[in-house]
Amino acid sequence: MVLLVALIAACAADTEPPLPADRASTTTSARPAIVVTVPPSTTTTVALPPAVPVAWRGCGGGFDCATVTVPVSYADPTGATLTLALVRNPADDPSRRIGTLLVNPGGPGASGVRRVARGFEVSDEVADRFDIVGFDPRGIGGSTPISCGAAVPAFRATDLAPDTFEEEAALDAAARAVAEECTFTEGERLAHLGTVAVAHDVEVIRRSLGEAQVSFVGLSYGTLIGQLWADQYPASVRALVLDGVIDPSSGGVTGSTEQVEGVDASVEAMAAACALDATCPLAATGGMLESYDELARRIDSGTLARSGAGPTQLAYAAFYATYDAERWPRLWDAIARGLAGDLAGVAELAESYTGLVPYTPFAIVLCLDGAHPVGFAAWQVEATRFARASPRFGRVLANELLPCAYWPPATYKPQAIEARGAPPILVIASTGDAATLYESAVRVSRTLASGALLTVDLAGHVALGDSECADERATRYLVDLTVPEAGARC
């Protein structure tokens, strides 16, 4: 199951970019009907529009900015268009420049412009040898952004694990409100914001840059973009790094329960760490899991004043902590404070989680990236299945994407990707990644025709920037095209 906790890159929680980005509105005055979903075609071959060279302009801080125009629908490459925002950090040593390195930091919903503007480089050597280019995928940041989202706070304030008819009705109404708002504001382009279209956008960018091949680093959700691009345009790939890997065959928004089981495993690791840590404040209340469950019971029963933190926010707080072991003590303290009647710590962690990426682009992309149930009742059948796999978190994770039940058909059918004809592809997999599981990365590395696996012993999501060894291996690959040996480990 491709879920919120499964996709957001840890590096996506950046502040607003310091660079300008062109924007264009596609708000429509007509209110289209909500449509149901059907399995998508597996055919993704398209005709690309004529290449228009990128016109870079200085935009402060040593960066260059530009825009690239892409069609709303690749079935009509000369029809309505969208504008993509780009930023370039030119190679620090132009005399030794290798080429362009495209970057996508994950999400869906994270801004590549923002990430590059904040200093993404892998290493000093990579910064010396490459123009590092970030782009905002369609609908995100400065790329003809999605304008809906006013209904999201009310949706997230509901109980995503309802246990009464009244709570179910409130959740359904709130999810419908999110879906209806985006259907109204985005119009026909709502059905063209999925990853299949973004992969074609990457190729348009490559052609507009005038380079026969470019390199690409995809983090978390960005790994799905990279795989689809390499599969469709293998000859355009010089090098491809996948870190925090999404399995493109994982089954869409209501497929495998593997991800929710990974969240459970990470939370159990937190509990075990708490039991061994003399500073953990939860020993007196029976341990972390028992304390979490008791706090959840009190919040759900209404015996605690929620103060902006309901049952959903408690789950969000736990999800946020799974991304980095350094966050575990914050969750322990938040639970302890909650049992004492103060939910401010829970609310703060939940807000950090929901602030990682904007909800609407995130949800719209995932809804288009796999067939899903239609309507509330059908969705709850799947939510119940996830609740069986994880009584604590399964229903929350499933219902996080409930607006999908009222959005357009999927445009991608989950399937294994081989990317035949592409050069060696570096797959970086962290052993303690609860968001994108190590086992998924191993499968991807074996399915890719030219996959090369680097295992990183790390508790957290995305190794680049957190592992000097991974940074060095990625640098050697990007600069020298040298892939790690079989069984390589950091």
C-alpha positions as CSV (number, residue, x, y, z in Angstrom):
1,M,0.0,0.0,0.0
2,V,1.4,3.4,-1.0
3,L,0.7,5.6,2.0
4,L,1.6,9.0,3.5
5,V,4.0,7.4,5.9
6,A,5.5,5.4,3.1
7,L,6.5,8.2,0.8
8,I,7.5,11.4,2.4
9,A,11.2,12.0,2.2
10,A,12.8,13.1,5.5
11,C,14.5,15.9,3.6
12,A,11.1,17.3,2.3
13,A,10.4,19.3,5.4
14,D,12.1,22.5,4.1
15,T,11.0,26.0,4.6
16,E,9.8,28.1,1.6
17,P,12.4,28.6,-1.1
18,P,14.3,31.8,-1.4
19,L,14.0,31.7,-5.2
20,P,11.2,33.0,-7.4
21,A,9.1,30.6,-9.4
22,D,6.6,31.3,-12.2
23,R,3.1,30.3,-11.5
24,A,0.0,30.0,-13.6
25,S,-3.6,29.4,-12.6
26,T,-5.9,26.8,-14.2
27,T,-8.9,27.4,-11.9
28,T,-12.1,26.5,-13.7
29,S,-15.5,28.1,-13.2
30,A,-17.4,24.9,-14.0
31,R,-17.9,22.2,-11.4
32,P,-17.1,18.8,-13.0
33,A,-18.9,15.7,-11.7
34,I,-16.9,13.4,-9.4
35,V,-15.9,10.3,-11.4
36,V,-15.2,6.8,-10.3
37,T,-12.0,4.8,-10.8
38,V,-11.1,2.0,-13.2
39,P,-7.8,0.1,-13.7
40,P,-5.6,2.2,-16.0
41,S,-4.1,1.1,-19.3
42,T,-0.6,-0.3,-19.2
43,T,0.3,1.7,-22.3
44,T,2.4,4.9,-21.5
45,T,4.1,5.6,-24.9
46,V,3.4,9.2,-25.9
47,A,4.4,11.8,-28.4
48,L,6.4,14.6,-26.8
49,P,6.1,18.2,-27.8
50,P,8.9,19.9,-29.7
51,A,11.9,20.8,-27.5
52,V,12.2,24.4,-26.5
53,P,15.7,25.3,-25.1
54,V,15.7,26.4,-21.4
55,A,16.2,30.1,-21.0
56,W,18.1,30.4,-17.6
57,R,18.1,33.7,-15.7
58,G,20.0,34.6,-12.6
59,C,17.8,34.7,-9.5
60,G,20.1,35.4,-6.6
61,G,22.5,33.4,-4.5
62,G,24.4,32.1,-7.5
63,F,21.4,30.2,-8.7
64,D,19.6,30.3,-12.1
65,C,15.9,29.9,-12.6
66,A,13.8,29.0,-15.6
67,T,10.5,27.4,-16.6
68,V,9.7,24.6,-19.0
69,T,6.3,24.2,-20.6
70,V,4.7,20.7,-20.8
71,P,1.3,19.5,-22.0
72,V,-1.5,18.9,-19.5
73,S,-2.2,15.6,-21.3
74,Y,0.5,13.8,-23.3
75,A,-2.4,12.3,-25.4
76,D,-2.7,15.9,-26.7
77,P,0.9,17.3,-26.8
78,T,-0.1,20.5,-28.6
79,G,-3.1,21.2,-26.3
80,A,-3.4,22.9,-23.0
81,T,-0.1,23.3,-21.1
82,L,1.4,23.6,-17.6
83,T,4.5,25.4,-16.5
84,L,7.3,23.7,-14.6
85,A,9.6,25.7,-12.3
86,L,13.3,24.8,-12.4
87,V,16.4,26.0,-10.4
88,R,20.0,25.4,-11.3
89,N,23.1,25.4,-9.1
90,P,25.9,25.6,-11.7
91,A,28.9,23.3,-11.4
92,D,31.5,24.8,-9.0
93,D,34.3,23.7,-11.3
94,P,33.0,24.4,-14.9
95,S,36.2,23.2,-16.5
96,R,35.5,19.7,-15.1
97,R,31.8,19.7,-15.6
98,I,30.2,16.3,-16.4
99,G,26.7,17.4,-17.1
100,T,23.3,17.9,-15.3
101,L,22.1,16.1,-12.2
102,L,18.3,16.3,-11.8
103,V,16.9,16.0,-8.2
104,N,13.5,15.0,-6.8
105,P,13.3,15.0,-3.0
106,G,10.1,12.9,-2.6
107,G,6.6,13.5,-1.3
108,P,4.6,13.5,-3.5
109,G,4.4,17.2,-2.9
110,A,8.0,18.1,-2.1
111,S,9.6,20.9,-4.0
112,G,12.8,20.1,-6.0
113,V,13.4,23.8,-6.5
114,R,13.3,24.3,-2.7
115,R,15.6,21.3,-2.1
116,V,18.3,22.4,-4.5
117,A,18.0,26.0,-3.3
118,R,18.7,24.8,0.2
119,G,22.0,23.2,-0.8
120,F,21.5,19.6,-2.1
121,E,24.8,18.3,-3.5
122,V,25.5,14.7,-2.3
123,S,29.2,15.8,-1.9
124,D,31.6,18.6,-2.7
125,E,32.9,16.6,-5.6
126,V,29.4,16.2,-7.1
127,A,28.8,19.9,-6.7
128,D,32.1,20.6,-8.5
129,R,31.3,18.4,-11.5
130,F,27.5,18.8,-12.1
131,D,24.9,21.5,-12.7
132,I,22.4,20.4,-10.0
133,V,18.9,21.1,-11.2
134,G,15.8,20.9,-9.1
135,F,12.3,20.9,-10.5
136,D,8.9,21.2,-9.0
137,P,6.7,18.4,-10.4
138,R,3.4,19.4,-12.1
139,G,0.9,20.8,-9.5
140,I,3.6,21.4,-6.9
141,G,5.3,24.5,-5.6
142,G,6.0,26.8,-8.6
143,S,4.8,24.4,-11.3
144,T,1.2,25.6,-12.0
145,P,0.3,24.6,-8.4
146,I,-2.7,22.9,-7.2
147,S,-5.0,25.5,-5.6
148,C,-7.3,23.3,-3.5
149,G,-6.7,22.4,0.2
150,A,-9.0,24.5,2.3
151,A,-11.1,21.4,3.2
152,V,-8.0,19.4,4.4
153,P,-7.7,20.7,8.0
154,A,-11.3,19.7,8.7
155,F,-10.7,16.2,7.2
156,R,-7.6,15.7,9.3
157,A,-9.4,16.8,12.4
158,T,-11.8,13.9,12.1
159,D,-11.1,10.5,13.6
160,L,-9.5,8.5,10.8
161,A,-10.2,5.3,12.8
162,P,-13.9,5.8,13.4
163,D,-15.7,3.4,15.8
164,T,-19.2,4.9,15.7
165,F,-21.7,5.6,13.0
166,E,-21.5,9.3,13.7
167,E,-17.7,9.3,13.4
168,E,-17.9,7.4,10.1
169,A,-20.5,9.9,8.7
170,A,-18.2,12.8,9.8
171,L,-15.2,11.2,8.1
172,D,-17.0,10.5,4.9
173,A,-18.4,14.0,4.7
174,A,-15.0,15.5,5.3
175,A,-13.3,13.3,2.7
176,R,-16.0,14.2,0.1
177,A,-15.4,17.9,0.8
178,V,-11.7,17.5,0.0
179,A,-12.5,15.6,-3.2
180,E,-15.2,18.0,-4.3
181,E,-13.0,21.1,-3.7
182,C,-10.2,19.7,-5.8
183,T,-12.5,18.5,-8.5
184,F,-13.9,22.1,-8.7
185,T,-10.6,24.0,-8.6
186,E,-8.5,21.7,-10.8
187,G,-10.9,20.8,-13.5
188,E,-9.7,18.5,-16.2
189,R,-6.1,18.7,-15.2
190,L,-6.9,16.8,-12.0
191,A,-6.7,13.5,-14.0
192,H,-3.2,14.4,-15.3
193,L,-1.1,14.9,-12.2
194,G,0.1,11.4,-11.6
195,T,3.6,10.0,-11.8
196,V,3.3,8.7,-15.3
197,A,2.9,12.3,-16.6
198,V,5.8,13.5,-14.3
199,A,8.1,10.8,-15.9
200,H,7.4,12.2,-19.3
201,D,7.9,15.7,-17.9
202,V,11.5,14.7,-16.9
203,E,12.2,13.7,-20.5
204,V,10.8,17.0,-21.7
205,I,13.2,18.8,-19.3
206,R,16.1,16.6,-20.5
207,R,15.4,17.6,-24.1
208,S,15.0,21.2,-23.2
209,L,18.4,21.2,-21.5
210,G,19.9,20.1,-24.8
211,E,21.8,17.1,-23.2
212,A,21.8,13.7,-24.7
213,Q,21.8,12.1,-21.3
214,V,21.3,13.4,-17.7
215,S,21.8,11.9,-14.3
216,F,19.0,11.8,-11.7
217,V,18.8,11.4,-7.9
218,G,15.4,10.3,-6.6
219,L,14.7,10.2,-2.9
220,S,11.7,8.3,-1.5
221,Y,8.8,9.1,-3.9
222,G,11.3,10.5,-6.3
223,T,12.5,6.9,-6.8
224,L,9.2,6.1,-8.5
225,I,9.6,9.0,-10.9
226,G,13.2,7.9,-11.7
227,Q,12.1,4.3,-12.4
228,L,9.3,5.3,-14.7
229,W,11.5,7.7,-16.6
230,A,14.3,5.1,-17.0
231,D,11.8,2.5,-18.1
232,Q,10.3,4.8,-20.8
233,Y,13.5,6.6,-21.8
234,P,16.5,4.3,-21.0
235,A,18.8,5.9,-23.5
236,S,18.4,9.3,-21.8
237,V,19.8,8.0,-18.5
238,R,23.5,8.6,-17.7
239,A,23.2,7.6,-14.1
240,L,20.2,7.0,-11.7
241,V,20.4,6.9,-7.9
242,L,17.4,5.6,-6.0
243,D,17.4,6.2,-2.2
244,G,14.5,5.2,0.0
245,V,13.0,3.1,-2.7
246,I,9.4,2.8,-3.7
247,D,8.5,-0.6,-5.2
248,P,6.5,0.2,-8.4
249,S,4.7,-3.1,-8.2
250,S,3.5,-2.5,-4.6
251,G,-0.2,-2.5,-5.5
252,G,-1.6,1.0,-5.3
253,V,-3.3,2.8,-2.5
254,T,-5.0,-0.3,-1.1
255,G,-2.6,-3.1,-2.0
256,S,0.0,-4.8,0.3
257,T,-0.1,-4.4,4.0
258,E,3.7,-4.5,4.1
259,Q,4.1,-0.8,4.8
260,V,1.8,-0.7,7.8
261,E,3.6,-3.7,9.2
262,G,6.8,-1.8,8.8
263,V,5.4,1.1,10.8
264,D,4.4,-1.4,13.6
265,A,8.0,-2.8,13.5
266,S,9.5,0.7,13.9
267,V,7.2,1.6,16.8
268,E,8.0,-1.7,18.5
269,A,11.7,-0.8,18.1
270,M,11.0,2.5,19.8
271,A,9.3,0.7,22.7
272,A,12.3,-1.7,23.1
273,A,14.6,1.3,23.1
274,C,12.5,3.0,25.7
275,A,12.7,-0.1,27.9
276,L,16.5,0.0,27.8
277,D,16.8,3.8,28.3
278,A,16.8,5.0,31.9
279,T,15.7,8.5,30.7
280,C,12.5,7.2,29.0
281,P,9.7,8.5,31.2
282,L,7.2,5.7,30.3
283,A,8.6,2.9,32.5
284,A,6.3,3.9,35.4
285,T,3.3,3.6,33.1
286,G,4.0,0.1,31.9
287,G,6.2,0.9,28.9
288,M,5.8,2.7,25.7
289,L,3.2,0.5,23.9
290,E,1.0,0.3,27.0
291,S,1.3,4.0,27.6
292,Y,0.5,4.8,23.9
293,D,-2.6,2.6,24.0
294,E,-3.8,4.1,27.3
295,L,-3.3,7.7,25.9
296,A,-5.2,6.7,22.8
297,R,-8.0,5.3,24.9
298,R,-8.3,8.5,26.9
299,I,-8.3,10.7,23.9
300,D,-10.9,8.6,22.0
301,S,-13.2,8.4,25.1
302,G,-13.1,12.2,25.6
303,T,-11.6,12.0,29.1
304,L,-8.8,14.4,27.9
305,A,-9.4,17.9,26.6
306,R,-8.0,17.4,23.1
307,S,-6.5,20.9,22.6
308,G,-5.9,20.3,18.9
309,A,-4.8,16.7,19.3
310,G,-7.3,14.0,18.6
311,P,-6.9,10.3,17.9
312,T,-5.6,11.0,14.4
313,Q,-2.9,13.4,15.7
314,L,-1.6,10.8,18.2
315,A,-1.1,8.4,15.3
316,Y,0.6,11.2,13.3
317,A,3.0,11.8,16.1
318,A,4.0,8.2,16.1
319,F,4.4,8.3,12.3
320,Y,6.7,11.3,12.5
321,A,8.9,9.6,15.0
322,T,9.5,6.6,12.7
323,Y,11.6,8.7,10.3
324,D,14.6,9.1,12.6
325,A,15.7,7.4,15.8
326,E,16.6,10.8,17.2
327,R,12.9,11.7,17.3
328,W,12.0,8.7,19.5
329,P,12.6,10.5,22.8
330,R,10.3,13.3,21.7
331,L,7.5,10.8,21.2
332,W,8.2,9.2,24.6
333,D,8.0,12.7,26.3
334,A,4.9,13.6,24.3
335,I,3.1,10.4,25.5
336,A,4.1,11.0,29.1
337,R,2.9,14.6,29.0
338,G,-0.3,13.5,27.4
339,L,-1.0,11.0,30.2
340,A,-0.5,13.9,32.6
341,G,-3.1,15.9,30.7
342,D,-0.9,17.9,28.4
343,L,-1.3,17.1,24.7
344,A,0.9,19.9,23.4
345,G,3.8,17.6,22.6
346,V,1.5,15.3,20.6
347,A,0.1,18.2,18.7
348,E,3.6,19.5,17.9
349,L,4.8,16.2,16.5
350,A,1.6,15.8,14.5
351,E,1.9,19.3,13.1
352,S,5.5,18.5,12.1
353,Y,4.3,15.4,10.3
354,T,1.5,17.0,8.4
355,G,3.8,19.9,7.5
356,L,6.2,17.7,5.6
357,V,4.4,18.1,2.3
358,P,1.1,19.7,1.2
359,Y,-1.7,17.1,1.5
360,T,-3.6,17.7,-1.8
361,P,-0.8,17.2,-4.3
362,F,0.4,14.3,-2.2
363,A,-3.0,12.6,-2.2
364,I,-3.9,13.4,-5.8
365,V,-0.7,11.8,-7.1
366,L,-1.2,8.7,-5.0
367,C,-4.8,8.4,-6.0
368,L,-3.8,8.5,-9.7
369,D,-0.9,6.0,-9.2
370,G,-3.1,2.9,-8.5
371,A,-6.6,1.7,-8.9
372,H,-8.6,1.9,-5.7
373,P,-12.1,1.3,-4.2
374,V,-14.9,3.7,-5.0
375,G,-17.1,5.1,-2.3
376,F,-16.9,5.0,1.5
377,A,-18.2,1.5,2.1
378,A,-15.8,-0.2,-0.3
379,W,-12.9,1.8,1.1
380,Q,-13.7,0.7,4.7
381,V,-13.5,-3.0,3.6
382,E,-9.8,-2.3,2.8
383,A,-9.4,-0.2,5.9
384,T,-10.6,-3.1,8.0
385,R,-8.1,-5.4,6.3
386,F,-5.3,-2.9,7.3
387,A,-6.7,-2.7,10.8
388,R,-6.3,-6.5,11.1
389,A,-2.6,-6.1,10.0
390,S,-2.1,-3.3,12.5
391,P,-4.7,-2.6,15.1
392,R,-3.0,0.6,16.2
393,F,-2.3,2.2,12.9
394,G,-3.9,0.3,10.0
395,R,-7.2,2.2,9.8
396,V,-5.6,5.6,10.1
397,L,-3.2,4.9,7.3
398,A,-5.9,3.6,5.0
399,N,-8.3,6.4,5.6
400,E,-5.6,9.1,5.2
401,L,-6.3,8.7,1.5
402,L,-10.1,8.3,1.6
403,P,-10.6,11.3,-0.8
404,C,-9.3,8.9,-3.5
405,A,-12.6,7.1,-3.3
406,Y,-14.2,10.1,-5.1
407,W,-11.4,11.2,-7.6
408,P,-10.6,10.3,-11.2
409,P,-9.4,7.0,-12.6
410,A,-5.8,5.9,-11.9
411,T,-3.3,6.5,-14.7
412,Y,-0.7,4.0,-13.5
413,K,-1.1,0.3,-13.0
414,P,1.4,-0.9,-10.4
415,Q,3.8,-3.3,-12.1
416,A,7.4,-4.5,-11.9
417,I,9.8,-2.2,-13.8
418,E,12.9,-3.5,-15.4
419,A,14.2,-0.4,-17.3
420,R,15.8,-2.6,-19.9
421,G,18.5,-0.7,-21.9
422,A,19.3,1.7,-19.0
423,P,22.8,1.9,-17.6
424,P,23.5,0.4,-14.1
425,I,21.1,1.9,-11.5
426,L,22.3,2.4,-7.9
427,V,19.7,1.3,-5.4
428,I,20.4,2.5,-1.8
429,A,18.5,0.7,0.9
430,S,18.5,1.5,4.7
431,T,17.9,-1.5,6.9
432,G,15.9,0.4,9.5
433,D,13.7,2.4,7.1
434,A,10.1,2.2,8.2
435,A,8.8,4.4,5.5
436,T,10.2,2.6,2.4
437,L,11.2,-0.9,3.6
438,Y,14.6,-2.5,3.0
439,E,12.9,-5.6,1.6
440,S,11.2,-3.4,-1.1
441,A,14.5,-2.0,-2.2
442,V,16.0,-5.4,-2.4
443,R,13.2,-6.5,-4.7
444,V,13.5,-3.4,-6.9
445,S,17.3,-3.9,-7.2
446,R,16.7,-7.5,-8.4
447,T,13.8,-6.6,-10.7
448,L,15.7,-3.8,-12.5
449,A,17.7,-5.2,-15.4
450,S,20.7,-3.3,-14.2
451,G,20.1,-2.7,-10.5
452,A,23.0,-2.5,-8.1
453,L,22.2,-2.7,-4.4
454,L,24.0,-0.8,-1.6
455,T,22.8,-1.8,1.9
456,V,23.2,0.9,4.6
457,D,22.9,-0.1,8.2
458,L,20.8,3.0,9.3
459,A,17.7,3.5,11.3
460,G,15.8,6.2,9.3
461,H,14.5,7.1,5.9
462,V,16.9,8.1,3.1
463,A,20.6,7.5,3.6
464,L,22.1,10.3,1.5
465,G,23.1,13.1,3.9
466,D,23.0,10.7,6.9
467,S,25.7,8.2,5.9
468,E,29.1,9.4,4.8
469,C,29.7,5.9,3.3
470,A,26.5,6.1,1.2
471,D,27.5,9.7,0.1
472,E,30.9,8.4,-1.0
473,R,29.5,5.4,-2.9
474,A,26.9,7.6,-4.6
475,T,29.7,10.1,-5.5
476,R,31.9,7.5,-7.1
477,Y,28.9,6.2,-9.1
478,L,27.8,9.7,-10.3
479,V,31.3,10.8,-11.1
480,D,33.0,7.6,-12.3
481,L,29.9,5.5,-13.1
482,T,31.4,2.9,-10.7
483,V,28.6,0.8,-9.0
484,P,29.2,-1.0,-5.7
485,E,30.2,-4.6,-5.7
486,A,27.7,-7.4,-5.1
487,G,26.9,-7.5,-1.4
488,A,28.2,-3.9,-0.7
489,R,27.3,-2.6,2.7
490,C,27.8,0.6,4.6
